[in-house]
Amino acid sequence: FYGSPYHGLEPSLLFGTLPRLAGADAVLFPSPYGKVCLPEADALAIADALTRPLAGLATAFPVPSAGIQATMVPQIFADFGRDVVVNAGTGIHDDPEGSLAGARRFLAQWP
């Protein structure tokens, strides 16, 4: 649906505006620094489309995803603000010391 400069949908429309119009509360999209990266400008435009005023609709939480690790938490907050969902599943459960240690690593990075 997107990815070409010649046809398809802008990422901000596909992952931002359309999900909000459909009533989404939170929307996952590839982060600019995980396993499957979107260009930073596209990811920030998605977050803007999810959070800017739009015809009286509620905002939706951006959920940058795909390979999020604990060390990325400060950058996630710097890029997306405090109203963001940190999608930490694999980053927690793949920790070599176990899931509890992985969760503690994420919490230690919280601003």
RAURCOR-V748310 format. One record per residue. N is the residue number from 1. SS is DSSP state (h for helix, s for strand, l for the rest). PHI is phi in whole degrees, -180 to 180 (999 if undefined). Layout:
# RAURCOR-V748310
n=(N,N)
ss=(SS,SS)
phi=(PHI,PHI)
This chain:
# RAURCOR-V748310
n=(1,2,3,4,5,6,7,8,9,10,11,12,13,14,15,16,17,18,19,20,21,22,23,24,25,26,27,28,29,30,31,32,33,34,35,36,37,38,39,40,41,42,43,44,45,46,47,48,49,50,51,52,53,54,55,56,57,58,59,60,61,62,63,64,65,66,67,68,69,70,71,72,73,74,75,76,77,78,79,80,81,82,83,84,85,86,87,88,89,90,91,92,93,94,95,96,97,98,99,100,101,102,103,104,105,106,107,108,109,110,111)
ss=(l,l,l,l,l,l,l,l,l,l,h,h,h,h,h,h,h,h,h,h,h,l,l,l,l,s,s,s,s,s,l,l,l,l,l,l,l,l,l,h,h,h,h,h,h,h,h,h,h,h,h,l,l,l,l,l,l,l,l,l,s,s,s,s,s,l,l,l,l,h,h,h,h,h,h,h,h,h,h,h,l,l,l,s,l,l,l,l,h,h,h,h,h,l,l,l,l,l,h,h,h,h,h,h,h,h,h,h,h,l,l)
phi=(999,-153,114,-111,-73,-106,-158,95,-109,-64,-56,-66,-77,-67,-102,-117,-64,-62,-62,-63,-62,-85,98,-65,-95,-151,-135,-80,-154,-63,-77,-80,-142,-98,-71,-115,-91,-96,-58,-54,-60,-67,-63,-68,-68,-63,-58,-63,-64,-80,-120,-78,-57,-151,47,76,-78,-67,-75,-127,-77,-72,-131,-64,-136,89,82,-71,-115,-56,-66,-87,-56,-59,-69,-59,-67,-65,-81,-114,81,-81,-90,-144,-101,-89,-86,-106,-51,-64,-60,-83,-78,-93,-61,-63,-99,105,-64,-62,-64,-63,-62,-64,-62,-64,-63,-66,-90,-63,-73)
